[in-house]
């Protein structure tokens, strides 16, 4: 066990030394893209499309909090593992999907922050969460997933109203089925020099647990636009959570982020 700890510490030291040795004289500040959402919201798809653009580095959830300057350094060192993409990029990206990862905007130069909020419809989201959950857990414990989702929606409303930097709301289904218009909107919002494309690259941790979506779809390099048809067994699964309360919280969040749709 001690040997494993020493090896992990050695690996961390090497990463930090590599970062500092290459960036100590760098004076070009990176802009930040933060994807605010919830689990199973197609954020892995979105981040892969973004990271496939030459100006953007970062395709996975870093599991970083942003409470102090050291946290900022940790996130940059994590992204620096992909040295070529990091050095060539104008933007670095992280996904924030959990309430436990605190985010203090005062750490940043606000004009260099861009926030993408993406929501997926609650039935598809909960069904995906439940199916993933019951792979290794009892169906009787799926209430944990609905509690997470409801609390996450509430937190997203707080961030949407409190963050001062530029924000863009994205409907997950529109990204999938109205792809060209959605990607054009994101490209314009980020002021990219060339448009985002629906085809995307795969990366070192694509499909790896903890980094994002683990399904085979994400490794295909293209959007799967096949519509999901709700089956009887799917409807039965949703009966294990309070969809009335879930839909209410989703409606409040959607109305706040997409007021023009009402």
Beta strands, then each sheet from edge to edge (+ up, - down):
strand 1: 31-36
strand 2: 56-57
strand 3: 91-96
strand 4: 113-119
strand 5: 166-171
sheet 1: 2+ 3+ 1+ 4+ 5+
end
